[in-house]
């Protein structure tokens, strides 16, 4: 299958940050050509499908590196509370009542929101009905990394049951739906997973060639309690336990010091920066620029709708770009280009996805298109596109979403998910 999309402004996010007016040739789900200008007639004649982009911007699909989509029905259920209180009084008690239908509906709602706002790839750490979520992701044709989240504060037999369930998810669904679904291991956090359990996780990761995702250093209180209990800070402790012997991405990393950042850098540990969730929970602001200076690959995530309260990566881009300028009182602390790459190139690297994140020949055809004919995106030329995408664009500007060359949304209409039905079912939850 050959598809050509012409008359678009292409934001490649390649090594040269190339932006140009031209066309894209997609062959069997991969990017075959990205060229300036208009395609010749013989090129158009050879394609099974030709799409007139009508001046839209075409850029890599956004990548959300941390979330919990099964909890989407808890949006607004526990606002204005600190993390531990929120977990203990809102999240965990409510999730005990969730059945398969609730989780499926909540996950569907999250995927509708993500597609509509330009996300093509996401990581989900959840603990309920992950096999059903995997099937649902395949039906949506999104790209996803799925993790059976594991809380290890339980008897050894229950720990092993959770771990084997997580490994089985990998055996059943890693590479599922033509490679669009992959699976990682996710112990919840050092404060919910004792050292002996984390060592078991590492064993299984090595045995099954899996990578690890874990919450780390989200709050000052978490770090302080860890030091009091173990006499060592969380990142250094995880290194001692062997967690960084396998590829690893931590979520948050808000309260990491210089030594810990160096450990992350030396061990090629990736970080998912979740600025809105961290602000809303009063957890603090991660040292993004210091991490960059250490050479750490920092990606972008939303966390759940229960703590954000949206899955809108365009909002996340803007927060990430602005808060660090303000905190450091330095307008040069972040740039539009660097932040945009957090949600694309850096995200793909953090999720161990080697053929997406940038628009280059041979990569998967995962991209989105935006309508720039809006007052808040005007005036513009090629030199201003990256700036407008980070500082001015809205998720409602997204018109088209493609994954592996397949349209998930065309001109604002979802192709595989029944948006109206999913929203109706979600609103029945509280009635």
Secondary structure as GFF3:
##gff-version 3
##sequence-region A 1 431
A	DSSP	beta_strand	2	11	.	.	.	ID=ss1
A	DSSP	beta_strand	19	27	.	.	.	ID=ss2
A	DSSP	beta_strand	30	36	.	.	.	ID=ss3
A	DSSP	alpha_helix	41	45	.	.	.	ID=ss4
A	DSSP	beta_strand	49	52	.	.	.	ID=ss5
A	DSSP	beta_strand	57	60	.	.	.	ID=ss6
A	DSSP	beta_strand	62	64	.	.	.	ID=ss7
A	DSSP	three_ten_helix	69	74	.	.	.	ID=ss8
A	DSSP	alpha_helix	83	86	.	.	.	ID=ss9
A	DSSP	pi_helix	87	91	.	.	.	ID=ss10
A	DSSP	alpha_helix	92	95	.	.	.	ID=ss11
A	DSSP	alpha_helix	100	116	.	.	.	ID=ss12
A	DSSP	beta_strand	119	126	.	.	.	ID=ss13
A	DSSP	alpha_helix	130	140	.	.	.	ID=ss14
A	DSSP	beta_strand	143	150	.	.	.	ID=ss15
A	DSSP	alpha_helix	156	173	.	.	.	ID=ss16
A	DSSP	beta_strand	181	187	.	.	.	ID=ss17
A	DSSP	alpha_helix	195	208	.	.	.	ID=ss18
A	DSSP	beta_strand	212	216	.	.	.	ID=ss19
A	DSSP	alpha_helix	220	230	.	.	.	ID=ss20
A	DSSP	alpha_helix	234	240	.	.	.	ID=ss21
A	DSSP	three_ten_helix	243	245	.	.	.	ID=ss22
A	DSSP	beta_strand	248	252	.	.	.	ID=ss23
A	DSSP	alpha_helix	258	266	.	.	.	ID=ss24
A	DSSP	beta_strand	270	273	.	.	.	ID=ss25
A	DSSP	alpha_helix	275	280	.	.	.	ID=ss26
A	DSSP	alpha_helix	288	294	.	.	.	ID=ss27
A	DSSP	beta_strand	298	300	.	.	.	ID=ss28
A	DSSP	alpha_helix	313	328	.	.	.	ID=ss29
A	DSSP	alpha_helix	336	342	.	.	.	ID=ss30
A	DSSP	alpha_helix	345	350	.	.	.	ID=ss31
A	DSSP	beta_strand	367	370	.	.	.	ID=ss32
A	DSSP	three_ten_helix	375	377	.	.	.	ID=ss33
A	DSSP	three_ten_helix	382	384	.	.	.	ID=ss34
A	DSSP	alpha_helix	385	391	.	.	.	ID=ss35
A	DSSP	three_ten_helix	395	397	.	.	.	ID=ss36
A	DSSP	beta_strand	398	403	.	.	.	ID=ss37
A	DSSP	beta_strand	406	410	.	.	.	ID=ss38
A	DSSP	beta_strand	413	414	.	.	.	ID=ss39
A	DSSP	alpha_helix	419	428	.	.	.	ID=ss40
###
